[in-house]
Amino acid sequence: MSSFPRSPGRTFVWLLALALFVLHQDFWLWGSKTLVLGFLPIGLFYHAIFSLTAGLLWALAVKLAWPAEIEAWADGVESDKATEGGQG
């Protein structure tokens, strides 16, 4: 069990990630012969949009759910190591 507090942003990001996981299985487009812009198969277009959406989800995760506690802890460890190195 994690010792870090949960936030509504983290829960929201997890729910969006779960939705993307389900939407990644695009079985409804498997048999489609539709072309987007006259040359791009709809399944490939769907996955291009899906990839962009996944990137936006990652940016949202960094904004809403990034564990600042870990960074604060890591900064403390880094400063301790720098101090030890300077004394030796």
Biopython code that builds the backbone (N, CA, C, O; Angstrom):
import numpy as np
from Bio.PDB.StructureBuilder import StructureBuilder

atoms = [
    (1, "MET", "N", (0.835, -1.178, 0.000)),
    (1, "MET", "CA", (0.000, 0.000, 0.000)),
    (1, "MET", "C", (0.878, 1.239, 0.000)),
    (1, "MET", "O", (1.875, 1.293, 0.720)),
    (2, "SER", "N", (0.526, 2.212, -0.784)),
    (2, "SER", "CA", (1.332, 3.417, -0.949)),
    (2, "SER", "C", (1.182, 4.342, 0.250)),
    (2, "SER", "O", (0.097, 4.460, 0.820)),
    (3, "SER", "N", (2.282, 5.001, 0.630)),
    (3, "SER", "CA", (2.220, 5.956, 1.728)),
    (3, "SER", "C", (1.908, 7.358, 1.232)),
    (3, "SER", "O", (1.808, 8.286, 2.034)),
    (4, "PHE", "N", (1.754, 7.527, -0.072)),
    (4, "PHE", "CA", (1.469, 8.840, -0.637)),
    (4, "PHE", "C", (-0.033, 9.069, -0.680)),
    (4, "PHE", "O", (-0.793, 8.146, -0.971)),
    (5, "PRO", "N", (-0.470, 10.300, -0.391)),
    (5, "PRO", "CA", (-1.909, 10.575, -0.398)),
    (5, "PRO", "C", (-2.490, 10.498, -1.803)),
    (5, "PRO", "O", (-1.822, 10.828, -2.783)),
    (6, "ARG", "N", (-3.730, 10.062, -1.888)),
    (6, "ARG", "CA", (-4.427, 10.003, -3.174)),
    (6, "ARG", "C", (-5.090, 11.351, -3.427)),
    (6, "ARG", "O", (-5.544, 12.027, -2.505)),
    (7, "SER", "N", (-5.131, 11.717, -4.693)),
    (7, "SER", "CA", (-5.795, 12.962, -5.051)),
    (7, "SER", "C", (-6.860, 12.670, -6.098)),
    (7, "SER", "O", (-6.772, 11.665, -6.804)),
    (8, "PRO", "N", (-7.867, 13.535, -6.207)),
    (8, "PRO", "CA", (-8.889, 13.333, -7.235)),
    (8, "PRO", "C", (-8.276, 13.339, -8.644)),
    (8, "PRO", "O", (-8.773, 12.649, -9.534)),
    (9, "GLY", "N", (-7.214, 14.105, -8.849)),
    (9, "GLY", "CA", (-6.548, 14.146, -10.152)),
    (9, "GLY", "C", (-5.963, 12.798, -10.524)),
    (9, "GLY", "O", (-6.049, 12.380, -11.679)),
    (10, "ARG", "N", (-5.372, 12.119, -9.563)),
    (10, "ARG", "CA", (-4.797, 10.795, -9.832)),
    (10, "ARG", "C", (-5.882, 9.795, -10.210)),
    (10, "ARG", "O", (-5.712, 8.997, -11.131)),
    (11, "THR", "N", (-6.999, 9.847, -9.488)),
    (11, "THR", "CA", (-8.106, 8.945, -9.787)),
    (11, "THR", "C", (-8.645, 9.216, -11.188)),
    (11, "THR", "O", (-8.928, 8.282, -11.938)),
    (12, "PHE", "N", (-8.788, 10.491, -11.542)),
    (12, "PHE", "CA", (-9.273, 10.879, -12.865)),
    (12, "PHE", "C", (-8.344, 10.367, -13.958)),
    (12, "PHE", "O", (-8.808, 9.844, -14.972)),
    (13, "VAL", "N", (-7.044, 10.513, -13.763)),
    (13, "VAL", "CA", (-6.072, 10.040, -14.740)),
    (13, "VAL", "C", (-6.158, 8.526, -14.885)),
    (13, "VAL", "O", (-6.106, 8.012, -16.003)),
    (14, "TRP", "N", (-6.287, 7.814, -13.791)),
    (14, "TRP", "CA", (-6.406, 6.357, -13.858)),
    (14, "TRP", "C", (-7.667, 5.938, -14.610)),
    (14, "TRP", "O", (-7.638, 4.985, -15.388)),
    (15, "LEU", "N", (-8.773, 6.646, -14.381)),
    (15, "LEU", "CA", (-10.011, 6.316, -15.092)),
    (15, "LEU", "C", (-9.869, 6.581, -16.590)),
    (15, "LEU", "O", (-10.344, 5.788, -17.403)),
    (16, "LEU", "N", (-9.225, 7.680, -16.959)),
    (16, "LEU", "CA", (-8.991, 7.961, -18.379)),
    (16, "LEU", "C", (-8.068, 6.917, -18.999)),
    (16, "LEU", "O", (-8.277, 6.504, -20.139)),
    (17, "ALA", "N", (-7.059, 6.493, -18.264)),
    (17, "ALA", "CA", (-6.150, 5.464, -18.772)),
    (17, "ALA", "C", (-6.900, 4.147, -18.994)),
    (17, "ALA", "O", (-6.666, 3.450, -19.982)),
    (18, "LEU", "N", (-7.784, 3.820, -18.084)),
    (18, "LEU", "CA", (-8.598, 2.614, -18.240)),
    (18, "LEU", "C", (-9.500, 2.734, -19.471)),
    (18, "LEU", "O", (-9.653, 1.773, -20.225)),
    (19, "ALA", "N", (-10.092, 3.904, -19.674)),
    (19, "ALA", "CA", (-10.928, 4.121, -20.855)),
    (19, "ALA", "C", (-10.104, 3.974, -22.135)),
    (19, "ALA", "O", (-10.569, 3.368, -23.100)),
    (20, "LEU", "N", (-8.891, 4.519, -22.153)),
    (20, "LEU", "CA", (-8.034, 4.373, -23.327)),
    (20, "LEU", "C", (-7.669, 2.912, -23.562)),
    (20, "LEU", "O", (-7.592, 2.460, -24.704)),
    (21, "PHE", "N", (-7.448, 2.187, -22.488)),
    (21, "PHE", "CA", (-7.139, 0.758, -22.622)),
    (21, "PHE", "C", (-8.277, 0.028, -23.331)),
    (21, "PHE", "O", (-8.043, -0.792, -24.219)),
    (22, "VAL", "N", (-9.499, 0.331, -22.934)),
    (22, "VAL", "CA", (-10.660, -0.314, -23.553)),
    (22, "VAL", "C", (-10.805, 0.150, -25.000)),
    (22, "VAL", "O", (-11.073, -0.667, -25.881)),
    (23, "LEU", "N", (-10.632, 1.451, -25.262)),
    (23, "LEU", "CA", (-10.795, 1.983, -26.612)),
    (23, "LEU", "C", (-9.686, 1.539, -27.563)),
    (23, "LEU", "O", (-9.845, 1.625, -28.781)),
    (24, "HIS", "N", (-8.581, 1.072, -27.028)),
    (24, "HIS", "CA", (-7.485, 0.619, -27.880)),
    (24, "HIS", "C", (-7.883, -0.615, -28.681)),
    (24, "HIS", "O", (-7.348, -0.855, -29.763)),
    (25, "GLN", "N", (-8.806, -1.385, -28.162)),
    (25, "GLN", "CA", (-9.270, -2.593, -28.846)),
    (25, "GLN", "C", (-10.339, -2.196, -29.859)),
    (25, "GLN", "O", (-11.530, -2.371, -29.598)),
    (26, "ASP", "N", (-9.937, -1.670, -30.997)),
    (26, "ASP", "CA", (-10.871, -1.105, -31.975)),
    (26, "ASP", "C", (-11.441, -2.164, -32.914)),
    (26, "ASP", "O", (-11.291, -2.063, -34.132)),
    (27, "PHE", "N", (-12.084, -3.163, -32.358)),
    (27, "PHE", "CA", (-12.618, -4.255, -33.166)),
    (27, "PHE", "C", (-13.691, -3.781, -34.143)),
    (27, "PHE", "O", (-13.949, -4.458, -35.138)),
    (28, "TRP", "N", (-14.315, -2.649, -33.887)),
    (28, "TRP", "CA", (-15.374, -2.152, -34.766)),
    (28, "TRP", "C", (-14.837, -1.626, -36.095)),
    (28, "TRP", "O", (-15.620, -1.390, -37.016)),
    (29, "LEU", "N", (-13.521, -1.436, -36.220)),
    (29, "LEU", "CA", (-12.937, -0.932, -37.464)),
    (29, "LEU", "C", (-12.197, -2.006, -38.261)),
    (29, "LEU", "O", (-11.690, -1.721, -39.346)),
    (30, "TRP", "N", (-12.128, -3.216, -37.751)),
    (30, "TRP", "CA", (-11.305, -4.245, -38.378)),
    (30, "TRP", "C", (-11.680, -4.517, -39.830)),
    (30, "TRP", "O", (-10.796, -4.699, -40.667)),
    (31, "GLY", "N", (-12.958, -4.547, -40.141)),
    (31, "GLY", "CA", (-13.374, -4.897, -41.483)),
    (31, "GLY", "C", (-13.658, -3.703, -42.383)),
    (31, "GLY", "O", (-14.057, -3.877, -43.535)),
    (32, "SER", "N", (-13.460, -2.516, -41.883)),
    (32, "SER", "CA", (-13.822, -1.320, -42.638)),
    (32, "SER", "C", (-12.815, -1.025, -43.750)),
    (32, "SER", "O", (-11.604, -1.102, -43.548)),
    (33, "LYS", "N", (-13.337, -0.690, -44.911)),
    (33, "LYS", "CA", (-12.499, -0.317, -46.058)),
    (33, "LYS", "C", (-12.469, 1.207, -46.244)),
    (33, "LYS", "O", (-11.979, 1.698, -47.260)),
    (34, "THR", "N", (-12.989, 1.946, -45.273)),
    (34, "THR", "CA", (-13.080, 3.407, -45.362)),
    (34, "THR", "C", (-11.692, 4.031, -45.384)),
    (34, "THR", "O", (-10.801, 3.621, -44.641)),
    (35, "LEU", "N", (-11.521, 5.030, -46.247)),
    (35, "LEU", "CA", (-10.270, 5.782, -46.313)),
    (35, "LEU", "C", (-10.512, 7.207, -45.812)),
    (35, "LEU", "O", (-11.517, 7.832, -46.151)),
    (36, "VAL", "N", (-9.597, 7.701, -45.017)),
    (36, "VAL", "CA", (-9.651, 9.079, -44.530)),
    (36, "VAL", "C", (-8.733, 9.905, -45.415)),
    (36, "VAL", "O", (-7.601, 9.501, -45.682)),
    (37, "LEU", "N", (-9.202, 11.046, -45.867)),
    (37, "LEU", "CA", (-8.468, 11.920, -46.784)),
    (37, "LEU", "C", (-8.138, 11.217, -48.104)),
    (37, "LEU", "O", (-7.242, 11.643, -48.834)),
    (38, "GLY", "N", (-8.857, 10.155, -48.398)),
    (38, "GLY", "CA", (-8.700, 9.471, -49.661)),
    (38, "GLY", "C", (-7.567, 8.460, -49.752)),
    (38, "GLY", "O", (-7.441, 7.783, -50.772)),
    (39, "PHE", "N", (-6.730, 8.334, -48.711)),
    (39, "PHE", "CA", (-5.596, 7.409, -48.805)),
    (39, "PHE", "C", (-5.282, 6.669, -47.509)),
    (39, "PHE", "O", (-4.610, 5.639, -47.542)),
    (40, "LEU", "N", (-5.748, 7.166, -46.380)),
    (40, "LEU", "CA", (-5.369, 6.615, -45.081)),
    (40, "LEU", "C", (-6.466, 5.694, -44.551)),
    (40, "LEU", "O", (-7.591, 6.145, -44.337)),
    (41, "PRO", "N", (-6.163, 4.416, -44.336)),
    (41, "PRO", "CA", (-7.173, 3.512, -43.781)),
    (41, "PRO", "C", (-7.674, 4.025, -42.429)),
    (41, "PRO", "O", (-6.904, 4.561, -41.632)),
    (42, "ILE", "N", (-8.966, 3.854, -42.188)),
    (42, "ILE", "CA", (-9.591, 4.385, -40.983)),
    (42, "ILE", "C", (-8.950, 3.814, -39.718)),
    (42, "ILE", "O", (-8.851, 4.519, -38.713)),
    (43, "GLY", "N", (-8.515, 2.557, -39.746)),
    (43, "GLY", "CA", (-7.875, 1.957, -38.569)),
    (43, "GLY", "C", (-6.557, 2.639, -38.239)),
    (43, "GLY", "O", (-6.241, 2.852, -37.069)),
    (44, "LEU", "N", (-5.791, 2.980, -39.258)),
    (44, "LEU", "CA", (-4.525, 3.677, -39.040)),
    (44, "LEU", "C", (-4.771, 5.096, -38.540)),
    (44, "LEU", "O", (-4.064, 5.579, -37.656)),
    (45, "PHE", "N", (-5.769, 5.756, -39.103)),
    (45, "PHE", "CA", (-6.138, 7.094, -38.645)),
    (45, "PHE", "C", (-6.575, 7.059, -37.180)),
    (45, "PHE", "O", (-6.189, 7.912, -36.382)),
    (46, "TYR", "N", (-7.392, 6.049, -36.842)),
    (46, "TYR", "CA", (-7.861, 5.889, -35.468)),
    (46, "TYR", "C", (-6.668, 5.759, -34.510)),
    (46, "TYR", "O", (-6.653, 6.378, -33.446)),
    (47, "HIS", "N", (-5.688, 4.968, -34.887)),
    (47, "HIS", "CA", (-4.545, 4.759, -34.006)),
    (47, "HIS", "C", (-3.631, 5.985, -33.949)),
    (47, "HIS", "O", (-2.967, 6.207, -32.937)),
    (48, "ALA", "N", (-3.588, 6.769, -35.001)),
    (48, "ALA", "CA", (-2.841, 8.027, -34.951)),
    (48, "ALA", "C", (-3.494, 8.972, -33.951)),
    (48, "ALA", "O", (-2.809, 9.582, -33.129)),
    (49, "ILE", "N", (-4.814, 9.093, -34.020)),
    (49, "ILE", "CA", (-5.544, 9.931, -33.063)),
    (49, "ILE", "C", (-5.413, 9.349, -31.659)),
    (49, "ILE", "O", (-5.261, 10.088, -30.687)),
    (50, "PHE", "N", (-5.472, 8.032, -31.560)),
    (50, "PHE", "CA", (-5.317, 7.369, -30.258)),
    (50, "PHE", "C", (-3.950, 7.690, -29.647)),
    (50, "PHE", "O", (-3.857, 7.953, -28.448)),
    (51, "SER", "N", (-2.898, 7.672, -30.454)),
    (51, "SER", "CA", (-1.550, 7.973, -29.965)),
    (51, "SER", "C", (-1.445, 9.411, -29.472)),
    (51, "SER", "O", (-0.832, 9.672, -28.437)),
    (52, "LEU", "N", (-2.035, 10.331, -30.202)),
    (52, "LEU", "CA", (-2.047, 11.728, -29.765)),
    (52, "LEU", "C", (-2.808, 11.885, -28.450)),
    (52, "LEU", "O", (-2.394, 12.632, -27.564)),
    (53, "THR", "N", (-3.925, 11.170, -28.338)),
    (53, "THR", "CA", (-4.714, 11.209, -27.105)),
    (53, "THR", "C", (-3.923, 10.622, -25.937)),
    (53, "THR", "O", (-3.977, 11.151, -24.827)),
    (54, "ALA", "N", (-3.200, 9.548, -26.176)),
    (54, "ALA", "CA", (-2.376, 8.950, -25.119)),
    (54, "ALA", "C", (-1.293, 9.926, -24.671)),
    (54, "ALA", "O", (-0.991, 10.015, -23.481)),
    (55, "GLY", "N", (-0.713, 10.654, -25.611)),
    (55, "GLY", "CA", (0.277, 11.670, -25.255)),
    (55, "GLY", "C", (-0.341, 12.784, -24.418)),
    (55, "GLY", "O", (0.276, 13.260, -23.464)),
    (56, "LEU", "N", (-1.543, 13.198, -24.765)),
    (56, "LEU", "CA", (-2.236, 14.219, -23.976)),
    (56, "LEU", "C", (-2.572, 13.697, -22.582)),
    (56, "LEU", "O", (-2.508, 14.436, -21.600)),
    (57, "LEU", "N", (-2.931, 12.416, -22.507)),
    (57, "LEU", "CA", (-3.203, 11.819, -21.191)),
    (57, "LEU", "C", (-1.939, 11.826, -20.336)),
    (57, "LEU", "O", (-2.010, 12.094, -19.136)),
    (58, "TRP", "N", (-0.795, 11.538, -20.929)),
    (58, "TRP", "CA", (0.454, 11.556, -20.179)),
    (58, "TRP", "C", (0.754, 12.974, -19.678)),
    (58, "TRP", "O", (1.192, 13.148, -18.541)),
    (59, "ALA", "N", (0.520, 13.983, -20.517)),
    (59, "ALA", "CA", (0.727, 15.369, -20.093)),
    (59, "ALA", "C", (-0.219, 15.720, -18.938)),
    (59, "ALA", "O", (0.169, 16.408, -17.994)),
    (60, "LEU", "N", (-1.447, 15.243, -19.026)),
    (60, "LEU", "CA", (-2.409, 15.469, -17.955)),
    (60, "LEU", "C", (-1.973, 14.753, -16.675)),
    (60, "LEU", "O", (-2.126, 15.286, -15.576)),
    (61, "ALA", "N", (-1.435, 13.553, -16.824)),
    (61, "ALA", "CA", (-0.947, 12.805, -15.659)),
    (61, "ALA", "C", (0.187, 13.565, -14.976)),
    (61, "ALA", "O", (0.243, 13.630, -13.748)),
    (62, "VAL", "N", (1.079, 14.132, -15.762)),
    (62, "VAL", "CA", (2.181, 14.903, -15.184)),
    (62, "VAL", "C", (1.639, 16.126, -14.456)),
    (62, "VAL", "O", (2.124, 16.480, -13.381)),
    (63, "LYS", "N", (0.642, 16.765, -15.038)),
    (63, "LYS", "CA", (0.071, 17.978, -14.454)),
    (63, "LYS", "C", (-0.722, 17.684, -13.185)),
    (63, "LYS", "O", (-0.576, 18.390, -12.188)),
    (64, "LEU", "N", (-1.566, 16.641, -13.212)),
    (64, "LEU", "CA", (-2.489, 16.381, -12.109)),
    (64, "LEU", "C", (-2.008, 15.347, -11.100)),
    (64, "LEU", "O", (-2.355, 15.427, -9.922)),
    (65, "ALA", "N", (-1.223, 14.389, -11.540)),
    (65, "ALA", "CA", (-0.960, 13.234, -10.686)),
    (65, "ALA", "C", (0.513, 12.992, -10.397)),
    (65, "ALA", "O", (0.858, 11.960, -9.821)),
    (66, "TRP", "N", (1.380, 13.902, -10.776)),
    (66, "TRP", "CA", (2.800, 13.695, -10.536)),
    (66, "TRP", "C", (3.070, 13.712, -9.034)),
    (66, "TRP", "O", (2.642, 14.642, -8.350)),
    (67, "PRO", "N", (3.763, 12.716, -8.508)),
    (67, "PRO", "CA", (3.995, 12.654, -7.059)),
    (67, "PRO", "C", (5.088, 13.632, -6.606)),
    (67, "PRO", "O", (6.268, 13.283, -6.590)),
    (68, "ALA", "N", (4.698, 14.827, -6.248)),
    (68, "ALA", "CA", (5.648, 15.852, -5.811)),
    (68, "ALA", "C", (6.407, 15.406, -4.563)),
    (68, "ALA", "O", (7.528, 15.853, -4.319)),
    (69, "GLU", "N", (5.787, 14.519, -3.772)),
    (69, "GLU", "CA", (6.451, 14.033, -2.552)),
    (69, "GLU", "C", (7.738, 13.287, -2.896)),
    (69, "GLU", "O", (8.733, 13.392, -2.179)),
    (70, "ILE", "N", (7.713, 12.543, -3.983)),
    (70, "ILE", "CA", (8.897, 11.788, -4.394)),
    (70, "ILE", "C", (10.002, 12.738, -4.840)),
    (70, "ILE", "O", (11.175, 12.523, -4.536)),
    (71, "GLU", "N", (9.625, 13.778, -5.555)),
    (71, "GLU", "CA", (10.632, 14.748, -5.990)),
    (71, "GLU", "C", (11.254, 15.453, -4.795)),
    (71, "GLU", "O", (12.465, 15.669, -4.762)),
    (72, "ALA", "N", (10.436, 15.811, -3.817)),
    (72, "ALA", "CA", (10.966, 16.460, -2.619)),
    (72, "ALA", "C", (11.921, 15.519, -1.893)),
    (72, "ALA", "O", (12.975, 15.941, -1.417)),
    (73, "TRP", "N", (11.555, 14.262, -1.812)),
    (73, "TRP", "CA", (12.410, 13.269, -1.171)),
    (73, "TRP", "C", (13.724, 13.118, -1.946)),
    (73, "TRP", "O", (14.805, 13.074, -1.359)),
    (74, "ALA", "N", (13.607, 13.041, -3.277)),
    (74, "ALA", "CA", (14.797, 12.867, -4.110)),
    (74, "ALA", "C", (15.706, 14.089, -4.017)),
    (74, "ALA", "O", (16.928, 13.943, -3.988)),
    (75, "ASP", "N", (15.142, 15.269, -3.970)),
    (75, "ASP", "CA", (15.956, 16.478, -3.819)),
    (75, "ASP", "C", (16.712, 16.455, -2.498)),
    (75, "ASP", "O", (17.856, 16.906, -2.427)),
    (76, "GLY", "N", (16.087, 15.938, -1.464)),
    (76, "GLY", "CA", (16.762, 15.826, -0.171)),
    (76, "GLY", "C", (17.918, 14.847, -0.236)),
    (76, "GLY", "O", (18.971, 15.103, 0.348)),
    (77, "VAL", "N", (17.748, 13.731, -0.932)),
    (77, "VAL", "CA", (18.801, 12.732, -1.079)),
    (77, "VAL", "C", (19.945, 13.311, -1.896)),
    (77, "VAL", "O", (21.111, 13.118, -1.549)),
    (78, "GLU", "N", (19.630, 14.016, -2.973)),
    (78, "GLU", "CA", (20.671, 14.611, -3.815)),
    (78, "GLU", "C", (21.509, 15.610, -3.032)),
    (78, "GLU", "O", (22.733, 15.630, -3.157)),
    (79, "SER", "N", (20.852, 16.440, -2.224)),
    (79, "SER", "CA", (21.611, 17.441, -1.478)),
    (79, "SER", "C", (22.494, 16.778, -0.425)),
    (79, "SER", "O", (23.591, 17.264, -0.147)),
    (80, "ASP", "N", (22.027, 15.666, 0.170)),
    (80, "ASP", "CA", (22.850, 14.938, 1.135)),
    (80, "ASP", "C", (24.079, 14.347, 0.458)),
    (80, "ASP", "O", (25.175, 14.408, 1.016)),
    (81, "LYS", "N", (23.920, 13.779, -0.730)),
    (81, "LYS", "CA", (25.049, 13.187, -1.453)),
    (81, "LYS", "C", (26.050, 14.259, -1.853)),
    (81, "LYS", "O", (27.259, 14.036, -1.785)),
    (82, "ALA", "N", (25.562, 15.411, -2.266)),
    (82, "ALA", "CA", (26.456, 16.499, -2.659)),
    (82, "ALA", "C", (27.260, 16.963, -1.455)),
    (82, "ALA", "O", (28.447, 17.268, -1.576)),
    (83, "THR", "N", (26.614, 17.018, -0.290)),
    (83, "THR", "CA", (27.318, 17.444, 0.920)),
    (83, "THR", "C", (28.379, 16.429, 1.311)),
    (83, "THR", "O", (29.492, 16.809, 1.673)),
    (84, "GLU", "N", (28.050, 15.135, 1.243)),
    (84, "GLU", "CA", (29.022, 14.100, 1.579)),
    (84, "GLU", "C", (30.209, 14.149, 0.638)),
    (84, "GLU", "O", (31.349, 13.986, 1.071)),
    (85, "GLY", "N", (29.957, 14.372, -0.653)),
    (85, "GLY", "CA", (31.040, 14.419, -1.630)),
    (85, "GLY", "C", (31.967, 15.599, -1.404)),
    (85, "GLY", "O", (33.168, 15.504, -1.657)),
    (86, "GLY", "N", (31.421, 16.708, -0.931)),
    (86, "GLY", "CA", (32.225, 17.902, -0.726)),
    (86, "GLY", "C", (33.113, 17.799, 0.513)),
    (86, "GLY", "O", (34.128, 18.488, 0.605)),
    (87, "GLN", "N", (32.735, 16.936, 1.472)),
    (87, "GLN", "CA", (33.500, 16.836, 2.713)),
    (87, "GLN", "C", (34.692, 15.884, 2.588)),
    (87, "GLN", "O", (35.652, 16.002, 3.350)),
    (88, "GLY", "N", (34.647, 14.961, 1.658)),
    (88, "GLY", "CA", (35.645, 13.902, 1.573)),
    (88, "GLY", "C", (36.810, 14.297, 0.816)),
    (88, "GLY", "O", (37.740, 13.506, 0.658)),
]
sb = StructureBuilder()
sb.init_structure("model")
sb.init_model(0)
sb.init_chain("A")
sb.init_seg("    ")
for serial, (resi, resn, name, xyz) in enumerate(atoms, 1):
    if name == "N":
        sb.init_residue(resn, " ", resi, " ")
    sb.init_atom(name, np.array(xyz, "f"), 0.0, 1.0, " ", f" {name:<3s}", serial, name[0])
structure = sb.get_structure()
